[in-house]
Amino acid sequence: MRILHAGLGAASERHADKFFCELLGLAKHGPAVLPAGLCWEVFGIHRELQVFNYKAEGLHFEVFIDPFFSSGLPTVVHTCLEVEGLEAFLKRCAEKGIRVSRTPKGDAWVIFITDLDGNRYEIKERTA
């Protein structure tokens, strides 16, 4: 078994591009349109939504653009990303206005970033 993609929301294409293209360096594909009828049947949202796919080898985010999207409520839902050069990555996050939180856990840290729409990502440094 493997994960084929993660589906996320964004309030605007600009927000999605800033995070997935500018910060993560993923290639953007689309747009596609999810018609209102299908959107209602699948997600309970009664309006048409644009969808963009952001991809790199082994990584695929399907991002639904919805001006009403907000993931601002406290939640445990997140995606974990493994990055090379943790400190440089976190510096780029700060430069792009991406919120970084570090919580001590024993001798280490639990690190999360939050994109412009409130989606949360746990960040781990690639080892070896």
Rosetta blueprint (number, residue, H / E / L):
1 M L
2 R L
3 I L
4 L L
5 H L
6 A E
7 G E
8 L E
9 G E
10 A E
11 A L
12 S L
13 E H
14 R H
15 H H
16 A H
17 D H
18 K H
19 F H
20 F H
21 C H
22 E H
23 L H
24 L L
25 G L
26 L L
27 A E
28 K E
29 H E
30 G E
31 P E
32 A E
33 V E
34 L E
35 P L
36 A H
37 G H
38 L H
39 C H
40 W H
41 E H
42 V H
43 F H
44 G L
45 I L
46 H L
47 R L
48 E L
49 L E
50 Q E
51 V E
52 F E
53 N E
54 Y E
55 K E
56 A E
57 E L
58 G L
59 L E
60 H E
61 F E
62 E E
63 V E
64 F E
65 I E
66 D L
67 P L
68 F L
69 F L
70 S L
71 S L
72 G L
73 L L
74 P L
75 T L
76 V L
77 V L
78 H L
79 T E
80 C E
81 L E
82 E E
83 V E
84 E L
85 G L
86 L H
87 E H
88 A H
89 F H
90 L H
91 K H
92 R H
93 C H
94 A H
95 E H
96 K L
97 G L
98 I L
99 R E
100 V E
101 S E
102 R E
103 T E
104 P E
105 K E
106 G L
107 D L
108 A E
109 W E
110 V E
111 I E
112 F E
113 I E
114 T E
115 D L
116 L L
117 D L
118 G L
119 N L
120 R E
121 Y E
122 E E
123 I E
124 K E
125 E E
126 R L
127 T L
128 A L
